[in-house]
Each structure stands twice: as structure tokens, then as C-alpha cells.
Amino acid sequence: MNNAGQIHASMIEETSLEQAKEIFETNFWGVVRLTNAVLPFMRQQRSGHIINMSSVAGLIGAPGQGFYSASKFALEGYSEALSVELDPFNIKVSLVEPGYFKTNFNQAMLQPTVTYSDYDAVRDVIFSSVQGAIAQGDNPDKVAKAIARIASSSSPRLRYRVGNEAQWLPRLRAILPDKLFRFGARKRLNLP
């Protein structure tokens, strides 16, 4: 179970390349390193199950958290390709894609490296909206129980969406025109 994660609350332009790399080091390259460490053993025994913690932000870009989203999008593609490559060895790969849950994950949000006044109002609204969504989120036990079910499944799927937003946001994204979806996303985040 790859569950390490790092999040930021900054506009893309306000995030230094070093900070963006730090987010990828944890959220993407950390998973790759740990997976590479266990794969020789799993291939030798011809079985195993790798569970990667993704996010609904890996399915839909999250404003104010662009590099977090980008790292989770990368994890989604990596896990999908890996699952096909490992089929011959009876090694399964699953992604857990939660929405917002009541955790302290937001307490460790990286802040902008530099700030531009043009983003002040938007940045503050996004940060406040994310804090509110986390505070109103589901109980994290729901994610833990889902992971336990996934780990004990005899034929696990690749993707598991956990939580209300993880269920309906990707569906809305798939059926709504881009302009309408963006309007709804702005409204949800209280953006002008």
C-alpha cells in the first residue's frame, strides 16, 4: 500500500520548480521506488497486489493544487500501465481515488514559494474552500475499510472511487460540456 502524500495550496505560477519536484518526489517517485523494491519478490512468487493511493484530483485538475493533481495524474497513468505489464505474473495493481475526507492532511499543505497579488483573492478562496471541503468530508474510516476490502479481494479492479465527490465529479466531467463543468467547479470553489 503506497499511501505517502504531499499537498500544496498555491497557484501554479506561485509554485517553484523545487517545490513542484518535492511534490512529485513524494507522490509519484516515492511510489515508483517502493514498487520497484517489492516487484522482484512478487514476480518470484508469481503473486502480489500493489495498492496506490491516488485522488479524485488525479482525475480532474484541482485549481490551487495543480502540481498535486499533476502528480496524481502521473500516478494514474503509471498504475494503469503497470497493471497490464504485471498481468502475466499474477500481480494486481489497484488505485484508491478518494475525494475529500476529514483528515489532517491539509495541515501540512505546502504554501506558495512566491505570491503575486493578482492571485490573492482566488488563492484565499480556494484555500478556504479546500479547508471547508475537508472539514465537511466523510469519515476517513470509509477509506480504510475500502482499502481492507480491496486488499482482500480475490479479483481486484484497477480503480476504486471512495467518497461522494469521487463518485459524481468524474461522471459530471465526462458528460458535461467543458464550459458548463468549469462553471460548476468555479461555483463549488466559490470562485468569481
Secondary structure by P-SEA (a helix, b strand, c coil): ccccccccccccccccaaaaaaaaacccaaaaaaaaacaaaaaaaccbbbbbbbccccccccccaaaaaaaaaaaaaaaaaaaaaaccccbbbbbbbbccccccccccccccccccccaaaaaaaaaaaaaaaaaacccaaaaaaaaaaaaaccccccccccccccccaaaaaacccaaaaaaaaaaaaccc
